[in-house]
Amino acid sequence: MSRIKLLTLVLVLVLSAAVVTASNVHLKGGKNAEPSYFDHVLSLQTDGELSGLGNGDVVINMSATADVFSTCTNNGGNQAPGQNPAPLTVTGSTSIPTDEVKNGNTPFSVTTLAPDPFIAGAPDCPNPNWTEEIEDLAFTSATITVFQNGLVLTVHCTINPPSSDGAIHRRDVSCSQS
């Protein structure tokens, strides 16, 4: 009999450990079924809520691609507005300690770092003696990656049309999760 009790106890412990470590991380449903976005001119902020988390700290990274709008200025102070260099990617990250995860859920907010507004060498200006300054970023996509004891979720969102400063309407954002 003690052998059966021991096997039962071992089986219960193994199954319990599997439940604690297993997770099906996803964006929480309802109004948080997709992340929301806000264009801060030179940075992008995303807010949402995760569900299905296990135990452990959570790290959320975001990379966002944007069309760049810049102005070229010559040494005499004359400007040539509307210069449009190649798309630019900006990134941001946030960490959420395990004690802030409640019943497998946690809200999150991540904001990318703004790029240096001055582009070295002014590659999109008439010559390198000019100064090129980024005036605005129009975001076209964002990828959120969630880590908790390894990669657990990737959310890729397309923003169409590209963002303009302020809140990005949910109808302009299309996301997929993996």
N, C-alpha and C positions, 0 to 999 in steps of 0.2 A: 504493500500500500504506500509506503513512503516513497518508493520509486515513482509511482503514478503521480503523487503530489508534487514531487520534485520536477518531473517532466511538465506537468501542468503549469507550475510556477515559472519555469524557464520559458514555456510557450507564451504565457501572458506577458512576461517581461519583454520578449522579443517583439511581440505584436505592439505593445505599448510604445516601445522605442521607435518602431516604424511609423506609428501615427504621429508622434511628436516631431519627427524629422521630415515626414512627408508634407509636401505643400503643393498647392495649385494656385500659385500667385497670379492674380489678375486685377484689372481695374475694377473697383467696386461698381455695382450696377446703379440704376437710377440716374440722378443728375450727374453722377461721377463715372458713368459708363465710358466716357472718353475724357481725356484731360482738357482743361481750358487753357487758353493762351492769351498773353498780353504783350504787345509790342511796345517796348520802352525806347524806341528810336534806334539805339545801338545794342540793345540786348533783348532777349526773349525770356519771358517767365511762363512757366507751366505750373498748374495746380491740379491736384486730383486726389484720389484716395485708393489705396491698395487693400486688397483682401486676400485671404488664403495664405498669409505669412506664417512661418514657423517661429522657432526661437533663434535669436541672434540679431546683431545689429544689421541695419539695412543701409545700403549705399545706393543712391540714385544719381546716375549721370545723364546729362542731356547734351546732344550736339545738334546744332541748328544751322541750316544753310540759308543764305540770304543773297539777294541781288543787292549790289552796292551802288549807292548814289554818292558821288563825290564832286568836289569843286577844285579846279586847278587855279592857282594864283601865281603870277610871275613876280619877279623881284620888284617891279614897279607898283605892285598892289592890284594889278588888273586881273579880273577873274574870268574864267571860262567855265561857266556852270554846266551841269548835266553830264559830266564825265561818268561813264559806267564801266568800271573795271569788272574783272571776272568775279563770279560768285565767291563768297567768303563763308567759312565755317567757324562758328564760335561755340564754346563749350562751357558747361557749368556742372556743379556737383553739390550734393547735400548728403549728410549722414543722419540717420535716425537711430538713436540707441534702443536696444531691445526693450528697455522699460517703458518706452513710449508706444510700443506695439500692444494694442489692447484687443484681446480675443481674435488675434490674427489680422487686425485692421490697423491702418494708420493713414492719416492725411499726409500729403507731401507738397512741397513747393520748391522748385528749382529755377534759378535765374542764371542765364549765361553771363560770362564776363564780357564786357564791352571791349572791342578791339582798340588798339592804339589808333586814334583818328587820323594820324599822319602816316601816309604810306611812303616808306623809304624809297628814294629814287624816282618818285612820281612817274611810274611806268605808263600811266594812262594819259599823261599830259604831253604837250608839244615837245618838251625836252626835260632832261633831269634837273635843270636849274630851277624849274617851277616847284611849287609846293602842292602836294595833293592831299586834301583833307576829306575824310569820310563824313558825309552829312547825315546819311540815313541808311538803314538796312531794311529791305523788304523781304521778310522771311517766307521761304517757299516750302521748307520741310523741317521736321524735327524728329530725332530718334531718342527715346528714353530707354535706358537700360537699368534694370533693377538687380542688385546683387544681395543675396542673403546666404552666406555659406556657399558662394558660387553664383553664377548667372542663373536667375530664375525667371526673368521676363524681359522681353524686348517689345517696345511699342513704337511703330514707325507711323508718323503722321505727315500727310501732304497738306499744304495750305494753298488753296486756289480760290480766288486770285491771291497773289502775294500780299502779305500784310501791309497795312499802313498804320501809323502810330495809333496806339490804343488797344482796346479789347478786340480780339479776333472772334468774329461770330462763329458759332458752332457749325453752321451750315457750310462754312468755308474750310472746314477741317475734316479730313477723312483718315481714319486710323485703322491699322491692323496690328494684332498681337501675336507673338509667338513665344 
